[in-house]
């Protein structure tokens, strides 16, 4: 196996998760005519084209997420058989939550498309329930599972194997821990997802994932014992 070439492919797929997930989230927010920290369904204010494009991008996220797990597992399975499989499982579960979010938002699209024959008040209640489903799937997927999988598990494997610089891998361990803590605080009502403090807790994990993707895309994995 050409480990360096595999590392580059892993990096490209990792960058692919950024290219799909961030625009998808922005399009979901703008398509609903809402704000990042207060996503809700307002009858008549939705942009169906934005929401539809966002669902396609979110599906692309699922493909790239599973791709990263499939590409990495053969590299790490000999030294980290359990953790390697755990990373595959975490990526799969993250994709499941993304799929739940896609289904919820596609249902919002169907609801918005049939507003002419639907009572606006009941449509708002139904639409907000679907948006809440998407939000909770987003919090558990990119919020908790990504923190555990991409942050703690992947960061630990990269740190121990030295496939990437150890200082970079340390950022993953820190970022993953903070992301999980942030989710707990959101569930406890300390603040809302999308507020400044939430972004501050998310920043180290985002920096880890972006730096990892760019590094591997350019250089691939380092030779490791």
Backbone as JSON, one array per atom type, in Angstrom:
{
  "sequence": "XXXXXXXXXXXXXXXXXXXXXXXXXXXXXXXXXXXXXXXXXXXXXXXXXXXXXXXXXXXXXXXXXXXXXXXXXXXXXXXXXXXXXXXXXXXXXXXXXXXXXXXXXXXXXXXXXXXXXXXXXXXXXXXXXXXXXXXXXXXXXXXXXXXXXXXXXXXXXXXXXXXXXXXXXXXXXXXXXXXXXXXXXXXXXXXXXXXXXXXXXXXXXXXXXXXXXXXXXXXXXXXXX",
  "N": [[0.83, -1.21, 0.0], [0.56, 2.18, -0.87], [1.22, 4.43, 1.33], [1.54, 7.18, 1.51], [0.2, 8.16, -0.76], [-2.35, 7.27, -0.13], [-2.8, 8.83, 2.11], [-2.96, 11.36, 0.92], [-5.32, 11.06, -0.57], [-7.1, 10.69, 1.53], [-6.86, 13.22, 2.68], [-7.95, 14.88, 0.64], [-10.6, 13.95, 0.64], [-11.3, 14.68, 3.22], [-11.17, 17.47, 3.09], [-13.25, 17.67, 1.34], [-15.43, 17.23, 3.01], [-15.62, 19.66, 4.29], [-16.13, 21.38, 2.13], [-18.66, 20.61, 1.41], [-20.28, 20.53, 3.79], [-20.26, 23.07, 5.18], [-21.24, 25.05, 3.24], [-23.76, 23.81, 2.9], [-24.98, 24.06, 5.42], [-25.12, 26.87, 5.62], [-26.82, 27.41, 3.46], [-29.14, 26.11, 4.29], [-29.84, 27.71, 6.47], [-30.17, 30.27, 5.24], [-32.09, 29.57, 3.36], [-34.31, 29.08, 4.9], [-34.78, 31.58, 5.75], [-33.86, 32.4, 8.2], [-31.89, 32.86, 11.24], [-28.52, 31.92, 12.19], [-28.4, 31.04, 14.87], [-31.04, 30.78, 15.49], [-32.88, 28.95, 14.03], [-35.79, 28.53, 12.23], [-39.03, 27.71, 10.89], [-40.75, 29.76, 8.71], [-43.71, 30.34, 7.27], [-43.92, 31.11, 3.86], [-41.52, 32.49, 3.73], [-39.51, 30.93, 2.83], [-36.85, 29.67, 0.75], [-37.0, 27.59, -1.74], [-35.2, 26.65, -3.67], [-32.68, 27.11, -2.48], [-32.85, 25.42, -0.24], [-33.13, 22.92, -1.49], [-30.71, 22.7, -2.89], [-29.02, 22.64, -0.69], [-29.68, 20.16, 0.46], [-28.63, 18.4, -1.45], [-25.89, 18.99, -1.21], [-25.52, 18.18, 1.43], [-25.9, 15.46, 1.18], [-23.63, 14.93, -0.32], [-21.81, 15.38, 1.69], [-22.22, 13.13, 3.32], [-21.23, 11.13, 1.63], [-18.47, 11.84, 1.42], [-17.72, 11.73, 4.11], [-18.04, 8.98, 4.81], [-16.26, 8.04, 2.97], [-13.76, 8.95, 3.97], [-13.47, 7.3, 6.21], [-13.41, 4.72, 5.09], [-11.1, 4.87, 3.52], [-9.09, 5.38, 5.43], [-9.1, 3.23, 7.24], [-7.69, 0.77, 6.34], [-5.07, 1.64, 6.7], [-4.67, 2.08, 9.44], [-5.53, -0.19, 10.77], [-3.87, -2.33, 11.58], [-2.27, -1.44, 13.72], [-4.11, -0.12, 15.32], [-6.6, -1.77, 15.79], [-9.12, -1.81, 17.13], [-9.71, 0.92, 17.63], [-9.55, 1.87, 15.02], [-11.76, 0.62, 13.81], [-13.66, 1.78, 15.41], [-13.51, 4.41, 14.55], [-14.51, 4.18, 11.96], [-17.12, 3.44, 12.64], [-17.95, 5.74, 14.02], [-17.89, 7.68, 11.97], [-19.83, 6.59, 10.34], [-22.1, 6.77, 11.99], [-22.24, 9.54, 12.24], [-22.91, 10.16, 9.64], [-25.41, 8.99, 9.55], [-26.9, 10.68, 11.23], [-26.7, 12.96, 9.64], [-28.21, 12.11, 7.48], [-30.73, 11.9, 8.66], [-31.18, 14.6, 9.13], [-31.31, 15.49, 6.46], [-33.66, 14.22, 5.55], [-35.54, 15.44, 7.22], [-35.36, 18.15, 6.39], [-36.06, 17.9, 3.7], [-38.68, 17.23, 4.04], [-39.58, 19.64, 5.03], [-39.32, 21.14, 2.71], [-41.29, 19.91, 1.11], [-43.51, 20.6, 2.62], [-43.46, 23.42, 2.47], [-43.88, 23.67, -0.2], [-46.52, 22.99, -0.48], [-48.05, 24.94, 0.68], [-50.17, 26.48, -0.23], [-52.43, 24.95, 0.0], [-52.6, 24.48, 2.65], [-53.15, 25.2, 6.09], [-51.73, 28.1, 7.44], [-50.91, 28.46, 10.12], [-50.88, 25.86, 11.26], [-49.07, 24.77, 9.51], [-46.76, 26.17, 10.19], [-46.26, 25.17, 12.76], [-45.8, 22.44, 12.23], [-43.66, 22.69, 10.43], [-41.68, 23.9, 12.06], [-41.25, 21.84, 13.87], [-40.04, 19.96, 12.24], [-37.75, 21.38, 11.51], [-36.56, 21.57, 14.03], [-35.96, 18.88, 14.39], [-33.98, 18.57, 12.43], [-32.06, 20.32, 13.54], [-31.41, 19.08, 16.0], [-30.34, 16.68, 15.03], [-28.14, 17.76, 13.76], [-26.73, 18.76, 15.94], [-26.11, 16.44, 17.41], [-24.73, 14.92, 15.48], [-22.47, 16.46, 13.91], [-21.87, 17.73, 16.28], [-21.49, 16.02, 18.67], [-20.73, 13.33, 17.84], [-18.83, 13.85, 15.84], [-16.93, 15.21, 17.37], [-16.05, 13.16, 19.03], [-15.25, 11.17, 17.16], [-13.7, 12.43, 14.93], [-12.19, 14.18, 16.46], [-11.23, 13.07, 19.13], [-10.77, 10.2, 18.7], [-9.58, 10.0, 16.07], [-7.6, 11.97, 16.4], [-6.07, 10.84, 18.48], [-5.11, 8.47, 17.26], [-3.59, 9.56, 15.19], [-1.73, 10.96, 16.7], [-0.36, 8.96, 18.18], [0.63, 7.31, 16.15], [2.13, 9.02, 14.64], [1.66, 9.74, 12.01], [1.0, 12.19, 11.12], [2.26, 15.47, 12.06], [2.87, 15.64, 15.57], [2.09, 17.84, 17.13], [0.04, 18.93, 15.66], [-1.82, 16.84, 15.82], [-2.39, 16.94, 18.53], [-4.03, 19.15, 18.66], [-6.36, 18.09, 17.66], [-7.16, 16.38, 19.76], [-7.64, 18.23, 21.78], [-9.57, 19.88, 20.54], [-11.66, 18.05, 19.99], [-12.45, 17.33, 22.58], [-13.38, 19.8, 23.6], [-15.51, 20.25, 21.86], [-17.35, 18.25, 22.52], [-17.88, 18.97, 25.18], [-19.06, 21.46, 24.7], [-21.43, 20.66, 23.44], [-22.74, 19.39, 25.56], [-23.17, 21.59, 27.23], [-24.91, 23.08, 25.62], [-27.15, 21.38, 25.5], [-27.83, 21.48, 28.19], [-28.76, 24.03, 28.31], [-27.12, 26.25, 28.6], [-26.26, 27.98, 26.6], [-27.16, 28.83, 23.19], [-26.87, 26.86, 20.2], [-24.77, 28.15, 17.71], [-24.41, 30.62, 18.82], [-21.95, 33.1, 19.94], [-20.23, 31.92, 21.96], [-20.55, 29.23, 21.48], [-19.39, 29.04, 18.94], [-16.76, 29.64, 19.65], [-15.98, 27.42, 21.17], [-16.07, 25.55, 19.17], [-14.1, 26.23, 17.39], [-11.31, 25.2, 17.79], [-11.61, 22.46, 17.01], [-12.51, 22.75, 14.36], [-10.25, 24.01, 13.29], [-8.37, 21.98, 13.58], [-9.42, 19.92, 11.89], [-9.43, 21.23, 9.4], [-6.71, 21.93, 9.06], [-5.58, 19.39, 9.11], [-6.73, 18.21, 6.82], [-5.7, 19.88, 4.75], [-2.92, 19.59, 5.12], [-2.55, 16.8, 4.64], [-3.56, 16.59, 2.08], [-1.6, 17.85, 0.62], [0.88, 16.7, 1.43], [0.52, 14.07, 2.27], [0.49, 11.04, 4.33], [3.01, 10.78, 6.89], [5.98, 8.71, 6.93], [5.69, 5.98, 9.1], [6.52, 4.09, 12.02]],
  "CA": [[0.0, 0.0, 0.0], [1.25, 3.47, -0.91], [0.62, 5.15, 2.45], [1.54, 8.62, 1.23], [-0.9, 8.42, -1.7], [-3.59, 7.07, 0.63], [-2.95, 10.02, 2.94], [-3.44, 12.47, 0.09], [-6.73, 10.81, -0.86], [-7.81, 10.97, 2.79], [-6.91, 14.67, 2.83], [-8.92, 15.42, -0.31], [-11.94, 13.61, 1.13], [-11.54, 15.47, 4.42], [-11.51, 18.81, 2.61], [-14.57, 17.53, 0.76], [-16.46, 17.39, 4.05], [-15.75, 21.11, 4.51], [-16.71, 21.99, 0.94], [-20.09, 20.27, 1.36], [-21.03, 20.76, 5.02], [-20.42, 24.49, 5.52], [-22.26, 25.66, 2.37], [-25.08, 23.23, 3.15], [-25.53, 24.7, 6.63], [-25.45, 28.26, 5.28], [-27.99, 27.4, 2.59], [-30.3, 25.76, 5.11], [-30.21, 28.9, 7.25], [-30.69, 31.31, 4.35], [-33.29, 29.07, 2.73], [-35.42, 29.23, 5.85], [-34.93, 32.99, 6.1], [-33.66, 32.45, 9.65], [-30.52, 33.17, 11.67], [-27.75, 30.72, 12.54], [-28.72, 30.6, 16.23], [-32.5, 30.68, 15.67], [-33.45, 28.39, 12.81], [-37.21, 28.19, 12.36], [-39.78, 27.74, 9.64], [-41.71, 30.86, 8.6], [-44.43, 30.15, 6.01], [-43.8, 32.18, 2.88], [-40.17, 33.08, 3.72], [-38.53, 29.91, 2.47], [-36.31, 29.61, -0.61], [-36.95, 26.16, -2.04], [-33.98, 26.35, -4.42], [-31.57, 27.03, -1.52], [-33.03, 24.21, 0.57], [-32.86, 21.75, -2.32], [-29.26, 22.64, -3.11], [-28.41, 22.25, 0.58], [-29.84, 18.71, 0.66], [-27.65, 17.73, -2.31], [-24.58, 19.15, -0.58], [-25.5, 17.35, 2.64], [-25.67, 14.09, 0.72], [-22.21, 14.89, -0.64], [-21.11, 15.26, 2.98], [-22.31, 11.72, 3.72], [-20.31, 10.37, 0.77], [-17.08, 12.13, 1.78], [-17.48, 11.23, 5.48], [-17.83, 7.53, 4.76], [-15.03, 7.85, 2.2], [-12.6, 9.11, 4.85], [-13.36, 6.11, 7.07], [-13.03, 3.57, 4.25], [-9.71, 5.06, 3.08], [-8.15, 5.36, 6.56], [-9.1, 1.97, 8.01], [-6.59, -0.14, 6.01], [-3.8, 2.19, 7.15], [-4.53, 2.04, 10.9], [-6.13, -1.37, 11.4], [-2.88, -3.24, 12.18], [-1.83, -0.92, 15.01], [-5.28, 0.29, 16.1], [-7.74, -2.51, 15.25], [-10.38, -1.4, 17.76], [-9.94, 2.35, 17.37], [-9.8, 2.03, 13.59], [-13.16, 0.26, 13.6], [-14.46, 2.8, 16.11], [-13.57, 5.59, 13.69], [-15.47, 3.85, 10.9], [-18.45, 3.49, 13.25], [-18.28, 7.14, 14.32], [-18.19, 8.33, 10.71], [-21.11, 6.06, 9.87], [-23.17, 7.36, 12.81], [-22.32, 10.95, 11.86], [-23.64, 10.17, 8.38], [-26.82, 8.67, 9.86], [-27.51, 11.93, 11.71], [-26.83, 13.84, 8.48], [-29.34, 11.62, 6.68], [-31.94, 12.31, 9.37], [-31.35, 16.02, 8.84], [-31.74, 15.64, 5.07], [-35.07, 13.83, 5.46], [-36.33, 16.48, 7.89], [-35.41, 19.35, 5.56], [-36.84, 17.58, 2.51], [-40.08, 17.32, 4.46], [-39.87, 21.08, 5.07], [-39.5, 21.55, 1.32], [-42.61, 19.44, 0.69], [-44.49, 21.41, 3.35], [-43.46, 24.76, 1.9], [-44.4, 23.57, -1.57], [-47.96, 22.77, -0.44], [-48.63, 25.94, 1.58], [-51.42, 27.02, -0.77], [-53.53, 24.11, 0.45], [-52.34, 24.16, 4.06], [-53.33, 26.3, 7.03], [-50.42, 28.67, 7.75], [-50.56, 28.25, 11.53], [-50.51, 24.45, 11.45], [-47.85, 24.55, 8.73], [-45.65, 26.71, 10.97], [-45.99, 24.23, 13.85], [-45.2, 21.25, 11.63], [-42.36, 23.07, 9.88], [-40.73, 24.11, 13.15], [-40.92, 20.52, 14.42], [-39.07, 19.36, 11.31], [-36.49, 22.13, 11.65], [-35.97, 21.13, 15.3], [-35.38, 17.56, 14.14], [-32.71, 18.82, 11.74], [-31.12, 20.95, 14.47], [-30.93, 18.08, 16.95], [-29.47, 15.78, 14.29], [-26.9, 18.5, 13.53], [-25.98, 18.86, 17.2], [-25.57, 15.14, 17.78], [-23.78, 14.45, 14.47], [-21.27, 17.28, 13.96], [-21.59, 18.21, 17.63], [-20.93, 15.02, 19.58], [-20.06, 12.22, 17.17], [-17.62, 14.37, 15.19], [-15.96, 15.5, 18.41], [-15.47, 11.89, 19.48], [-14.6, 10.47, 16.06], [-12.65, 13.21, 14.28], [-11.33, 14.82, 17.45], [-10.56, 12.21, 20.1], [-10.29, 8.94, 18.14], [-8.62, 10.26, 14.99], [-6.48, 12.7, 16.96], [-5.23, 9.91, 19.23], [-4.4, 7.58, 16.33], [-2.56, 10.34, 14.49], [-0.69, 11.32, 17.67], [0.44, 7.78, 18.52], [1.29, 6.75, 14.96], [2.96, 10.07, 14.04], [1.41, 9.86, 10.57], [1.03, 13.65, 10.93], [2.99, 16.05, 13.19], [2.19, 15.43, 16.84], [1.46, 19.08, 17.6], [-1.23, 19.03, 14.94], [-2.72, 15.84, 16.38], [-2.81, 17.43, 19.84], [-5.14, 20.07, 18.42], [-7.55, 17.26, 17.53], [-7.55, 15.92, 21.08], [-8.2, 19.38, 22.49], [-10.78, 20.31, 19.85], [-12.72, 17.07, 20.2], [-12.93, 17.44, 23.97], [-14.16, 21.04, 23.73], [-16.75, 20.12, 21.1], [-18.27, 17.44, 23.33], [-18.27, 19.82, 26.31], [-19.97, 22.47, 24.18], [-22.74, 20.04, 23.23], [-23.36, 19.19, 26.88], [-23.62, 22.9, 27.69], [-26.07, 23.46, 24.82], [-28.26, 20.56, 25.98], [-28.19, 21.97, 29.52], [-29.35, 25.36, 28.18], [-26.18, 27.32, 28.95], [-26.33, 28.9, 25.47], [-27.71, 28.19, 21.99], [-25.96, 26.55, 19.1], [-24.65, 29.27, 16.8], [-24.02, 31.83, 19.54], [-20.49, 33.28, 19.94], [-19.51, 30.96, 22.81], [-20.57, 27.95, 20.76], [-18.36, 29.13, 17.91], [-15.44, 29.62, 20.28], [-15.7, 26.03, 21.52], [-15.97, 24.76, 17.94], [-12.96, 26.69, 16.61], [-10.16, 24.29, 17.76], [-11.92, 21.28, 16.21], [-12.52, 23.17, 12.96], [-8.86, 24.26, 12.9], [-7.74, 20.65, 13.47], [-9.89, 19.22, 10.7], [-8.99, 21.95, 8.21], [-5.25, 21.8, 8.94], [-5.3, 17.99, 8.77], [-7.08, 17.99, 5.43], [-4.76, 20.59, 3.87], [-1.6, 18.95, 5.25], [-2.53, 15.5, 3.98], [-3.8, 16.81, 0.66], [-0.34, 18.28, 0.02], [2.05, 15.88, 1.75], [0.2, 12.69, 2.58], [0.94, 10.56, 5.64], [4.44, 10.62, 7.12], [6.38, 7.33, 7.22], [5.47, 5.7, 10.53], [6.9, 2.73, 12.4]],
  "C": [[0.87, 1.26, 0.0], [0.59, 4.38, 0.14], [0.54, 6.65, 2.18], [0.4, 8.98, 0.27], [-2.25, 8.27, -1.0], [-3.86, 8.28, 1.52], [-3.46, 11.21, 2.15], [-4.92, 12.3, -0.25], [-7.58, 11.1, 0.37], [-7.94, 12.48, 2.98], [-7.92, 15.32, 1.9], [-10.36, 15.15, 0.15], [-12.29, 14.44, 2.37], [-11.89, 16.91, 4.05], [-12.9, 18.79, 1.98], [-15.69, 17.67, 1.77], [-16.68, 18.86, 4.38], [-16.51, 21.76, 3.36], [-18.22, 21.73, 0.85], [-20.85, 20.73, 2.6], [-21.28, 22.23, 5.32], [-21.39, 25.2, 4.58], [-23.66, 25.11, 2.6], [-25.74, 23.89, 4.36], [-25.96, 26.14, 6.33], [-26.69, 28.34, 4.4], [-29.26, 27.01, 3.33], [-30.79, 26.99, 5.89], [-30.83, 29.97, 6.36], [-31.99, 30.86, 3.67], [-34.52, 29.17, 3.61], [-35.7, 30.69, 6.17], [-34.73, 33.23, 7.58], [-32.24, 32.91, 9.96], [-29.85, 31.89, 12.12], [-28.15, 30.17, 13.9], [-30.21, 30.43, 16.48], [-33.13, 30.21, 14.36], [-34.9, 27.99, 13.06], [-37.88, 28.36, 11.02], [-40.82, 28.85, 9.69], [-42.43, 30.69, 7.26], [-44.31, 31.36, 5.1], [-42.41, 32.79, 2.77], [-39.1, 32.09, 3.28], [-38.1, 30.04, 1.01], [-36.11, 28.14, -0.94], [-35.67, 25.79, -2.79], [-32.78, 26.22, -3.49], [-31.65, 25.76, -0.69], [-32.72, 22.95, -0.23], [-31.38, 21.59, -2.58], [-28.54, 22.18, -1.85], [-28.53, 20.75, 0.83], [-28.87, 17.93, -0.22], [-26.25, 17.82, -1.72], [-24.44, 18.28, 0.67], [-25.31, 15.88, 2.29], [-24.21, 13.91, 0.31], [-21.35, 14.76, 0.62], [-21.1, 13.81, 3.45], [-21.3, 10.89, 2.93], [-18.86, 10.59, 1.19], [-16.76, 11.64, 3.2], [-17.2, 9.74, 5.48], [-16.54, 7.23, 3.99], [-13.78, 7.98, 3.07], [-12.38, 7.88, 5.71], [-12.86, 4.9, 6.28], [-11.56, 3.67, 3.84], [-8.73, 4.89, 4.24], [-8.03, 3.98, 7.2], [-7.97, 1.02, 7.62], [-5.23, 0.34, 6.51], [-3.59, 1.95, 8.64], [-4.96, 0.73, 11.54], [-5.12, -2.3, 12.06], [-2.46, -2.76, 13.56], [-3.01, -0.58, 15.91], [-6.53, -0.45, 15.6], [-9.09, -2.06, 15.82], [-10.7, 0.05, 17.46], [-10.21, 2.62, 15.89], [-11.25, 1.72, 13.25], [-14.09, 1.26, 14.28], [-14.58, 4.06, 15.27], [-14.55, 5.38, 12.54], [-16.89, 3.95, 11.44], [-18.89, 4.92, 13.52], [-18.65, 7.89, 13.05], [-19.53, 7.87, 10.15], [-22.26, 6.68, 10.66], [-23.34, 8.85, 12.49], [-23.12, 11.1, 10.56], [-25.11, 9.85, 8.58], [-27.54, 9.93, 10.34], [-27.67, 12.92, 10.55], [-28.01, 13.42, 7.62], [-30.67, 11.98, 7.33], [-32.23, 13.79, 9.1], [-31.84, 16.27, 7.42], [-33.23, 15.32, 4.94], [-35.97, 14.9, 6.08], [-36.46, 17.72, 7.0], [-36.12, 19.12, 4.23], [-38.33, 17.61, 2.81], [-40.51, 18.78, 4.59], [-40.12, 21.6, 3.67], [-40.88, 21.15, 0.82], [-43.71, 20.27, 1.34], [-44.6, 22.81, 2.75], [-44.07, 24.77, 0.5], [-45.92, 23.43, -1.61], [-48.68, 23.79, 0.45], [-49.97, 26.48, 1.08], [-52.63, 26.24, -0.28], [-53.41, 23.74, 1.93], [-52.56, 25.39, 4.92], [-51.96, 26.79, 7.49], [-49.99, 28.38, 9.18], [-50.12, 26.81, 11.78], [-49.24, 24.12, 10.68], [-46.62, 25.03, 9.49], [-45.26, 25.75, 12.09], [-45.27, 22.99, 13.31], [-43.79, 21.56, 11.12], [-41.31, 23.26, 10.96], [-40.33, 22.8, 13.82], [-39.87, 19.83, 13.55], [-37.72, 20.06, 11.39], [-35.79, 21.75, 12.95], [-35.32, 19.76, 15.16], [-34.04, 17.69, 13.45], [-31.66, 19.37, 12.71], [-30.55, 19.94, 15.46], [-30.01, 17.07, 16.27], [-28.12, 16.44, 14.04], [-26.06, 18.56, 14.81], [-25.36, 17.52, 17.59], [-24.54, 14.62, 16.78], [-22.49, 15.25, 14.51], [-20.9, 17.75, 15.36], [-20.89, 17.2, 18.5], [-20.12, 13.96, 18.84], [-18.78, 12.68, 16.47], [-16.53, 14.69, 16.21], [-15.26, 14.24, 18.9], [-14.66, 11.23, 18.37], [-13.43, 11.23, 15.48], [-11.68, 13.82, 15.27], [-10.55, 13.82, 18.27], [-9.97, 10.95, 19.46], [-9.23, 9.17, 17.06], [-7.39, 11.0, 15.5], [-5.52, 11.78, 17.71], [-4.44, 9.0, 18.3], [-3.3, 8.33, 15.59], [-1.41, 10.7, 15.43], [0.23, 10.13, 17.95], [1.22, 7.25, 17.32], [2.27, 7.73, 14.33], [2.83, 10.11, 12.51], [1.31, 11.32, 10.16], [1.8, 14.22, 12.12], [2.19, 15.97, 14.49], [1.5, 16.69, 17.37], [0.12, 19.29, 16.92], [-2.25, 18.07, 15.53], [-3.22, 16.25, 17.76], [-4.0, 18.38, 19.72], [-6.44, 19.29, 18.27], [-8.05, 16.77, 18.87], [-8.21, 17.03, 21.89], [-9.54, 19.78, 21.87], [-11.94, 19.36, 20.05], [-13.31, 17.16, 21.59], [-13.82, 18.67, 24.14], [-15.49, 20.95, 23.0], [-17.79, 19.32, 21.87], [-18.77, 18.24, 24.53], [-19.29, 20.86, 25.86], [-21.37, 21.89, 23.97], [-23.47, 19.83, 24.55], [-23.92, 20.51, 27.41], [-24.86, 23.38, 26.92], [-27.31, 22.68, 25.28], [-28.75, 21.04, 27.33], [-28.76, 23.39, 29.49], [-28.43, 26.5, 28.53], [-26.15, 28.39, 27.85], [-26.88, 28.12, 24.28], [-26.61, 27.88, 20.98], [-25.95, 27.71, 18.12], [-24.31, 30.58, 17.48], [-22.5, 31.91, 19.63], [-19.72, 32.26, 20.79], [-19.47, 29.59, 22.17], [-19.5, 27.94, 19.67], [-16.96, 29.06, 18.47], [-15.03, 28.2, 20.65], [-15.46, 25.17, 20.28], [-14.68, 25.06, 17.18], [-11.76, 25.73, 16.63], [-10.4, 23.03, 16.92], [-11.92, 21.61, 14.72], [-11.09, 23.4, 12.45], [-8.11, 22.94, 12.71], [-8.14, 19.96, 12.18], [-9.4, 19.9, 9.42], [-7.49, 21.79, 8.0], [-4.87, 20.37, 8.56], [-5.58, 17.74, 7.29], [-6.09, 18.64, 4.48], [-3.38, 19.93, 3.91], [-1.53, 17.65, 4.47], [-2.76, 15.64, 2.48], [-2.5, 17.14, -0.06], [0.76, 17.25, 0.21], [1.74, 14.41, 1.96], [0.69, 12.3, 3.96], [2.46, 10.48, 5.7], [4.76, 9.14, 7.28], [6.3, 7.09, 8.73], [5.89, 4.29, 10.86], [5.69, 1.88, 12.73]]
}
